[in-house]
Amino acid sequence: MIPRRARGAAATRTADPRRPVLAALMITMALAAVDSTVVTTAVPSVVRDLGGFSLFPWLFSIYLLTQAVTVPIYGRMADIFGRRPVLYTGIGLFLAGSVLCGVAWNMPSLIVFRGLQGLGAGAIAPLVQTVVGDLYTVKERARVQGYTASVWGISSLLGPLFGGALAQYASWRFIFYINIPIGALAVVLLQKNLHESIDRRGHVIDYLGAVVLTVGLGALIFGLLQGGTTWGWGSPVEVAIFAVAAVAISAFCLVERHAREPMVPPWVVSRRPLLAGNIANVAIGAALLGLTSYVPAYAQGVRHVDPVVSGLTIAAVTLGWPIASGYAGRLYLRFGFRSTALFGGAISLGGALLFVTLGPTTPILVVAGFGFLTGVGMGFMATPVLVALQSLVGWERRGVVTASNTFARSIGSALGIAVLGSVANSSLANWLHHAPAGLSSQLSGSVNITSRILGGGKVTLPPRTAAYVRTGLFHATHAVFLGIAATAVVALGALFMIPRRLQPLDAPAPEPIEAEGAPGFAEVITL
């Protein structure tokens, strides 16, 4: 067992015993990283085969919703039962969902199985970050971030290209099957290298809060995605759905207020640094998923490029993040968490505004360049915020803090893609409704006709009709990009709320910290 204060000295004398653990964590992280990058470019091909363009945002929303509501539960369970068993549970659920996604027979079944994947994903990313926080000090994490960022870097570069190639030359179903060998390797390495010694205590898991929140957010997302397309915004059905969402979310707030151990503890939202960081993460999640969902639709539908080329544009977006994340450690150690995050926020906003300038004939390389710039900004934002929040608490609360940070991003992504999907669907529906007389007979009136110009396959619409649908998709994605720019403004504003000087929440009256890290909290982990 290696106490934190002694770990640095031990690492200098011999080979660092934490390296095998870090390698296992990087493989585990690759499971989520590859899935998140490989799916995006294949979605247009999925829509082409299974139909349901108006439903495709659910592939992301249901995944993120189930992930979001389970992240705080997993975080609490990790603080109670240890990191390893909870990681195993998440990996098992994720792999089961992957297998079922590969055999999905229609869009609703694929949506359900993506929800099961999300139940597992809720444990993977936050617990990997939590264990990294357990093993390494703030200064060391600046170096370790480079290693973990390399996982996302490789996945960001190869994932979209691999996903596009599978969708174009084989089948999109294989994008889910590749999770199986990665997950098996992760379990083997964790079993061999990660061992814990913890003091188990009695705790209560807030299952009621999770159920009520799932109902509330599920109803809200359902209403946003179906409103204006399946039924009118002011229809009795739509009003009823939003009423259910409002009641459930209000009930969640009431449940959390009286819960013995709430899934979102009051101190997480009452402390200014935590609140500001989590608001920024909500906006980051919405912007990132909006880009990775609708840039492929723009590339394959508006520009009519094949899935492999479309993968290049997404690779640029997702590659910029880990590259910036790797360098962010050096910056926040020198200039501070807040300054580094604000630097990233400004870059991200600039990139988002550039997307608004896209036209129907903008070269794909230019689109990729805008995506890379935006991803760089997000990387410089997200990493300093996460490390700063982790530095404020000790071992017994770090799981909750890390989970709340991931929870905020997942909620932002789930609601963001729902709002942006609603904007896109409404724009397309309005465009198709006002089609010229000569074309209206060839259009179904449903936005799902867009699936016939996606996926890099043969366009099954007459040229004039396809051109009209393609123009409608351009206007829809333009509206989405405007929404993404707005979320970038929100993220930058939230970062200004973070205090310049941070104080650990667990200490009575510590010296202020900025980039040097919190005092050495008592925590032990065996390697």
N, C-alpha and C positions, 0 to 999 in steps of 0.2 A: 504494500500500500504506500502510495507516494503522496504526502501532503503537498498542497499547492506551493508553499514557500520553498520546498526542497526540490521541486521538479526542475527548475532552471539549472541548478548546480549539477543535478544528476545527468541532465542531458548533455552538459559540456564535457563530462568525464567519459561517458560511453555513448554508444549509439542510443538515440532517444527512444525509450520503450513505448512512447506514445505513437510512433510511426505506424505500426501495424493497425492500431485502432483507427488512426486517421485514414489509412488506406481502405479499411472496411467501411468507414463512414462515406468516403468518396464514392465507392461502388454503390452503396445504398442510395446516395444522393443521385447517382446516375440513373437509377430506376425512375425517379420522378422527372429528372431533367430530360431524358430521352423521350419519355412519353409526352411531355408538355410541348416539345419542339417538333416531334415527328407527326403529331396528329394534325397540326394546323394546315399544312399544305395538302393533306389528303382529304380534308373536309369537302371541298368542291366535288371530288370524285365520289365521295360517299353520297352527297346530295344527288349527283347524277344517277347513281345506281339505285338508291333507296327512295329518292324524291324528298319533298318536304323542305324547300328552301326556307320557308317561314319558321320551321321548327329547328333548324340547325343551331341557332344560338343556345338551345337547350342542351346540346352536347357539352357545352362549356358551363352553362349555368347550373345544371344539376350536379355536375362534377364538383364545381366550386362551392355549391350550397352544402352538399353533404360533407365536403372537406372542411368548410368553415365552421359548421356547428359541432364537428367532432374535434377540431384542433384544441379548444380549451379543455375538453374532457380528457383528451390524450395528455395534454400538458399537466393536468392535475394528477392523472394516473401515473405519469412518469415521476412526479415528485413523491408519490406514495409508494409505488411498487418497483420503481427503478426504470431506467431507460430501455434496457434490452428487451424485456418481455413485451413492452408496449410496441417497440419497433417490430418485433416478430408478428404481432397481431396485425399491424398496419400492412406489412409486406404481404402477409397471407391473404388479406381481403383484397389488396390491390391486384395480386396475381389471379385470384378467382374472377374478379371483374374483367381482367384483361382477356382471359380465355372466353368468357361469355360474350364480350364485345366482338371477338373474332368470328363468332357464329351467329351474330344478330341477323334477323331475317327482315326487319323493317326498321324505320326510324324510331317508332316508340320503344321497341325492344332495345335498340342500341342506347337510347336515352336512359332507360332503366339500368342497364348494365354499366353505363358510365357513372351513374350514381353510386353503384357498388364500388367502383374504382375510387371514387372520391372518398368513400368511407375509409379506405385504406390509406389514401394519400394524406389524410389529415394527420397521420402519425409520422410520416416519413420526414418531410422537409423540416418541420419545427424541432423534432427530436434530434436530428442530425446537428442542427445549429446549437441546440441545448448542450449536447455532449461536447461539442467544440468549445462552448463557453465554460464547461466544467473543467476541461483539460488544460486550457491555455489562458494566460493572462491577456489583458487588453493589448499590451505591446506585442506579445507573441501572436495574437490573432491577426495583427496587421500582416504578418508573414504567412500565416496559415490561410488567410483569405485568398491569397494567391493560388494556393493549391486547390481549395474548394471552388474557386472561380474557374480554374482550368477545366473542371468537370462540366460546368455550364458552357464554357467556351467550346469544348469539343462537341458537346451535344448540340449547341447552337449552330455550329458550322455543319455538322454531319446530319443531324436530325432532320431538318427540313429537306435537305437534298435526298436523304435516304427515303423519307416519307414520300416525296414527290416521285422518286424513281419507282418505288413499290406501287404507287397508285397508277403510274403511267405504264409500266411494263409487266407488272404482276397483278396484285390485288391489294386494295387498301386494308384488307383483313390482316395481312401479315404485320402491319404496324403495331398491332396489339400482341401478337404472338412473340415478338422479339423481347417483350418484358420478362418472359419466363426464364431464359438462361441468366439474365442480369439479376433477377430476384433470387434465384437459387444460389448464385455466387455470393451475393450480399449476405444471405443467411449463414452460409458456411463461414465466411470471414468474421462475421459478428460473433458467432458461436465460439470461434477459436480465440479471438483476441479481446473482446470486450467483456469484462467481468466487474461486477459492482459489489460494494459492501454498503448497505443502507439500513437505516433504522426505520422499520415499518411501524406506522402509527395509524390509528383509526381515523378515517376521513369519510365524508359523504360526497358522492358524485352527483352533480346537478343534472340528472337525466330529465326531469320535468322541464327545466329551462331549455334544454336542447330540443325537446319535442315541440314545445310551444314556439320556439324561434324558427324551427324548420317549417311549421305550418304557416307562420306569419310571412316569412321570406318566400316560401314556395308560392303562396297565394299572390304575393306582390309581383313576383317574377312572371307568374302565369298571366296575371292581368296585364302587365306591361307588354308581353310578347303577343298576346292575342288581341289586345285592344286596337281598334282601327283597321283590323284585317278580318278576323273571324266574326267580330261583332263591333258595333260602334262604341266609342268611348263613353257616351252617355246612356248606353243601353242598361236595362235592369240587371242583366247578367254581369256586366262590367262593374257596375256600382256594388253589387253584392260581393264580388270577388275582392274588391278593394276594402269593403267593410270588414270582411273576414280577416284580411291582412292587418287592418288597423287594430281590430280587437285582439288578435293574437300577439302582435308586437307590444301592445299596451299591457297585455297579460304577462308577457315576458319581463317587462320592466318591473311589474309588481312581484312576480316570482323571484326575480333577482334580488329585490330589496329585502325579502324575508327569508331567502335561502340561507341555510347554515354555511355552506361553502359554494357560493354562486360561480357559474362558469365564467362570468365576467365580474371579478371582484370590484367593489366600489373604488378601491384605491387605484385601480388601473385607469379609471376614467376621471378620477378627481385630481390626480397629480399632473401638473401642467406638462412636464416633459413627455410622460407616457401618452397623454391625450393628444398632444400635438403630433408626436411621432406616428400614432395610430391613424389620425386623420390624414396625414400625408400618405400613409400606406394604403388607405382606402382609395385615394385618388390615383396613386401609382398603379394599383391593381386594375382599376377601371381603364386607365389609358393603355396599359400593356396588353390586356386581353382584347381591347378594342382594335388595336393595331394588328395583332397576330390573327384575329378573326377575319377582319375585313380587307386587309392588304391582299391576301390570296384571292378574295372575291374580286377586288379591283384588277389584280394582275391577270387572272384567268378569265374573268367575265368581260371587263372593259377592254383590256389590252389584248386579250385572247392569246396569252402565252401558255405553254404547256406546264404541267405541275412541277417539273424539275426546275425550270427557269423561275417559276413562282417561288420555289423553295429558296432560291437565292435571295429574294427580297426579305423573306422571313428570317433567313439565316443572318442577314445584316442587322435586323432589329435585335434578335436574341443574342447575337455575338457581341454587340456593343456593351451590353450589360455586364457580362463577366469580365471583359477586359477592363472596364472602368472599375469594377468591384475589386479587382486585383491591385490596382494602383491606388484605390481610395484609402487603403490602410496607411500608405506612406503620407498621404495628404492630411488625414485627420490626426495623425501623430504630430505633425508639424504645425498645422493651422487650426486644428480643433474640429470636433464633430459638426457643429452648426455651420461653420464656414464652408466645409467640404460639401455638406448637403445642399447649401444654398447655391454653390457653384454648379452642382449637378442639376438643381431645379431650373436654373437659368438656361442651361444647355438643352434640357428636355423640353422646355417651353418653346425655345427656338426651333427645335426639330419638329414639334407638333404643329407649329404655325406654317412650316414649310410644306407639310402634308396638305394644308388647306389650298395651296397654290397648284396642286396637281391638276392636269387637264386630261382629256380623253386620249391624248397621244404622247404623254410624257414618257420618255425612255425609261425602261425598267431599271437601268443602272442608276439613274437619278433617284428613282423611288427607293432603291436599296441604300443609297447614300443618305437620304433623309431618315430612313429607318435606323441606320447605324448611329447617326448623331443622336437621335432620340433615345436609343438604347444606352448609349454612353452616359447621357444625363441621368437616366434612371438608375444606372449602376452607382454613380457617384452620390445619388440620394439615398438609396435603400441601405447600403452597407453601413455607412456611418450612423444612421438612425438605429439600426438593429444593435450594433455594438455598444452604442451609447446607452440604450435602454437596458441591455444586459448588465452593463457596468454599474447600474444603480442598485442592484439587489444581490443577495447571496444565493447559495445553491438551492435552498429550499423554496425560493420564489422565482428562480430563473426560468424554470419550466413554464410557469404561468405567464411571465412577461414575454418570453419568446413566442409562446402559443398565442397570446393576445395580439402580437405583432403580425404573425401569420394569419390569424383570424381576421384582422382588419383588412389585410390585402385580399384575402379570399372573398370576404363580404363585398369589398369594392369591386372585385372582378365579376362576381356573380350578379350584383345589381347593375354594374356598369355595362356588361354585355346585354343585360335585359333592356336597359334604357336605350342603348345604342341600337340594339336589334329592333326595338320598337320604332325608333326613328327611321331606320332603314326600311322596315316593312311598310310603315305608313307612307313614306316617300314613294316607294315602288307601287304600292296599291293606288295611290293618287295618280301616278304617271300612267298606269295601265287603264285606269278608269277614264282618263281623258284621251285615249288613243284615237287617232283619226278614223273616220268612218271606214276607210278602205282596209284598216288593220284590225279593228275591233273584233271582227268575226274570226280572226285567226288567233286571238288571245283569249285565254280562259278567264281572264279577269282576276286570277289568283297570282300572287307573287311567286308561287311554286313553279311557274313557267320558266323562271330564271334558271332552274336546274338544267334546262336544255341548251344553255350556252356555257356551262361550267365544266370543269374537270379535264380540259384538254382533249376531249373526245370530239367526235363529229357533231357539228351543230345540226339539230334536227328541225330547225325552223327555216322558213323562207328567208332569203337574204335581207329583204326590207324589214320583215318582222323582227329578225334577230338584231338588226341595227337599232331598231326602236327600243327593244328590251335592253340592249347594251347601254344605250344612252340613259335609260331609266336607272340602271344599276350604277352608272357614273354619278348621277345626282344623289342617289341614296348613299353611296360611299363618301361623297363630298360632305353630306350632312353629318355622317359619322365622324369624319375627320375634324369638323368644327366642334363636335362634342368632345373629342379627345383633347383639343386645344384648351377647352374650358376646364377640363379636369387637371391639366397641367398648371393652369393658373391657381386652382384650389390647392394643389400640392405645394407650390411655391409659397403661397400665403400661410399654409400650416407650418412650414419650416421656419418662418419668421417668428412663430410663437414659441419655439424652443429656446429656453434661456441660454445665454452665453456661457454661464458657469453652472455646472451640474453638481448636485450633491447626492451621494448614495442614500437611498431611502431607508436602509436598515440601520444606519449608524446614528447615534444621538446627535452629535454635533461635529461632523468630520470637516477636514479641510476641503474647500471647494476643489472640484476636479474639472478639467476640460478634456484633455486627451491623454492624461497620464494613467487613467484607470482608477477603479475603486480600490479601497484598502483590501488587504488579503483576507477575504472571508474564509471561515473554517469550512473546509469541504474535503472529502477524501474519496478517491476512486481507485480501484485496483486495476492493474493492467496485466 
